[in-house]
Amino acid sequence: MSLRKPPLPRLLLDNVSCIRNAQQILRHVNASIHDGGALVLTGTNGSGKSTFLRMLAGFSKPSAGRILWNGHNVTKSGVFSQYKLQLNWLSLKDAINDRFTVLDNVVWFETLEGKEGKSLPALQLMGLGRLAKEKSRMLSMGQRKRLQLARLLAIDRPIWLLDEPSVALDDDGVRLLEYIIAEHRKRGGIVIVATHLPIQIEDAMVLRLPPRFPRKMTYIDMLDRGELM
């Protein structure tokens, strides 16, 4: 009788550490995320939540440890070229072109993906259907965030990296956010959220990052500030 091996986690953080500006942000983090999984990063402003997401997105490398996708190290160039196609990134910078209509701001990204037909339904789901033909410069901050989320749906990639996705959303908007996260996970998608605001995500792993303290001032720092002149 042969025993079947358990499936590999889709994402594995293996003893990951991260240093930014000579400060330790993460130390020996381990996490296994399977299809349908969710990881929530919490912590005070400046604790490194965005840095953590940027590392997962491949914008920076761990100072120690490994990030594995399907068992392969994502820092390897051949692996990263495939891994990055799995990622849907939502940041505090909305990348919205104010000269475009609301619809065109989604269609443009969808077309880059070689996809079509999801932009308008995504806007309708996010409560922006009636504004589809309006210029994006007319949108409020909350509506701009809804537009970002509609783009997330239209692009339709399996791994969502969401940096403060509920900022500027009203209560209805937060409930919509929670709904689309739940639906994405039902289809096997993975969601990793950095937030300092409460978001209801069922059975999510929670990683709380400790506050960072100013690093000890060095001799070079004091020279730069003129304190030794």
N, C-alpha and C positions, 0 to 999 in steps of 0.2 A: 504494500500500500504506500503510495507516494503522498507526501505532504506538500500541499501547495504553499509557496512562499507568499507572505502578505505583500500587497502591491506597494511599490515604491511611492513615497510621498511625491506629489507633483512639485512641491518646493520644500527644500530642506535647508535650514540654517544650522550649520555645523560649527559650534564654538566660535561664533562670529564676534569680532571686536571692531570698533571704529573709533578713529581719532580725528578730530577736526580742530584746526587752529591750536594744536599742541594740547588739546584737552581730550580726555577719554570720555566718549559719549556712551558707547556700548561696550560691555565686557562679557565675553564668553556666553553669548546668547545662543540658545538651542531651541529650534521649533520645527515641527513637521506639519505641513499643510497639504491635505489631500483635496481632491476634487470636491467642490461644495463647501470647502472650509472658509473660515474667516478669522482674521487676526486684527485686534484693535490695539493701537498704540496710544497710550495716554501719558500725560505728564504736563508739567507747567510750560509756559512759553519759554523757548530757548533750551528745552531739555533734549532736543535732538530728534524730534519726531519726523520733521521734514527731511533731515539728513538721513535718517533711517530709510525713508521711502526712496530718496534719491540713490542710495546705495543699492536698494533692490531693483531700481530701474536701470542700473548700470552706469549712472553718471559719475559714480566714484566707486572705489574698490575697498573691501574690508582691509583693515590693517592687520587682521589675523583671522583665521578660520576660512570657511568656504560657504558659498551660496550655490546650492545644486538645484538644477531644473531637470526633472526626469533622470536624476542620477549624474548629471554632467555639470561641471563647474562653469557657471555663467560668465566668468571672467576670460574664458578661452574664446578667442575671436570667432572660430567656427561655430561654437555653441551660441555665443551672444547674438550673432546675426539671425539665428532662428528664435532665440528666446525673446528678443525685443519685439518680434511680431505677435507675441502672445499678450503684450502689455497694453493696457488702456490707462493712461495717466491723466489724472485731474489734479491741477495745482491751483494755488491761489491766484496765479496769473491766468486770466480767462482766455487769452488768445482769440478774442472776438474782434472782428473787423467791423467797426462802426459804420463803414460805408456800404456794407452788405446788408441785405435783408436778413431777418431772423432765419428764414428757411435756408438761404444761401450759405449762412454760416455753418449749417449742418451738412448740407449737400456737398460743399467743397471738400470737407474731410471724408465724407462717405465715398465720394468719387475717387479720392486718392487711394482708398482701400480696394477699389475695383468692385464696389458694391452699389446697389441702388434700391430705392423703394422703401427704406426704413426711416428716412428723415422726417417726413410729415407725420407719420404715426407716432414717432418718438416725441415730437413737439406737442402733439395732441395729448399724449399721455402725461406730459409734464405741464399741461395747462397753458400752452403757448400757441395752440392751433390758430386762434383768432388773430394772433399777431404775426403770423408767418410771413406776410408781405410787407410788414413794417420795417423801417431801418432799425438796426440794432442799437443805434445811439439813443433811441427812445426808451430803452428798457431800464427798469430800476435795478438795483443791485441784486435783489432776490430773483428777479426775472433773468438776469444774466447768469446766475448760478443754475437756474432751471435749464437755460440754454446749454450750458456746459454738460449737464446731466443728460439732456436729449442727445447731444453729440456722442456721449459715452454709449448710449443705447444703439445709436445708428452704426457706429464703428464696429461694435459687437466683437470684442476680443475677450478671451477667457479669463485673464488675470487683471483685476481692477486695483490700481494703486490710487487711493483717494486721500488727498491732503486737505483736511478741514472741510469736508464736503457739505456740512450743514450751516456753515457761516453764511449769514445774510438771508437764510431761508426762514419763512414764517412757519407756524405749526403745521399747516397743511403741506407745505413744502418738505418738512422733515418727515412727515408720514409717507409722502411719495418716495422720498429717498430710501426710507426703510423698506418700502414695498419693492422697489426695483432691485435693491440689494438681495432681498429674500428670493425674488424670482430668478435672479442671476445665479444664485447658489443652487436653486432647485434644478437648474439645467447643468449643474456640474461646475459652474464658474467659481473662481476664488476671489475673495475680497479682502484687501488689507487697507485699513482705515487709520489715519492719524487724526486724532481729534482731542480737543479739551472740552467739548460739549457732549452731553448725553445723547447717544443714538442707540436705539433698541436693535441689537443684532443677536439673534438666537444662537446659543451654544458657541459663541465666539471665544477664542482664546484672547486673553487680555495681557498685554505686556506694558507695565508702567515704568516709564523711564525716570530715573531719579533726577532731581534738579542739578544743573551744572553750576559749579562755583568758579569764580575767576581763578585762572591759573596763577601760580606764584610768579611775581614779576622777576624777570631775568635782568642781568647786567645790560644786555642789548636793548631791552625795553626801556630801561632808565636812560640810556644814551639817546634813544629815539625821542624820548619826551624831554630831553634837555635837563634832567634832574642831576646829572653829574657834571654839568658845565659850570 
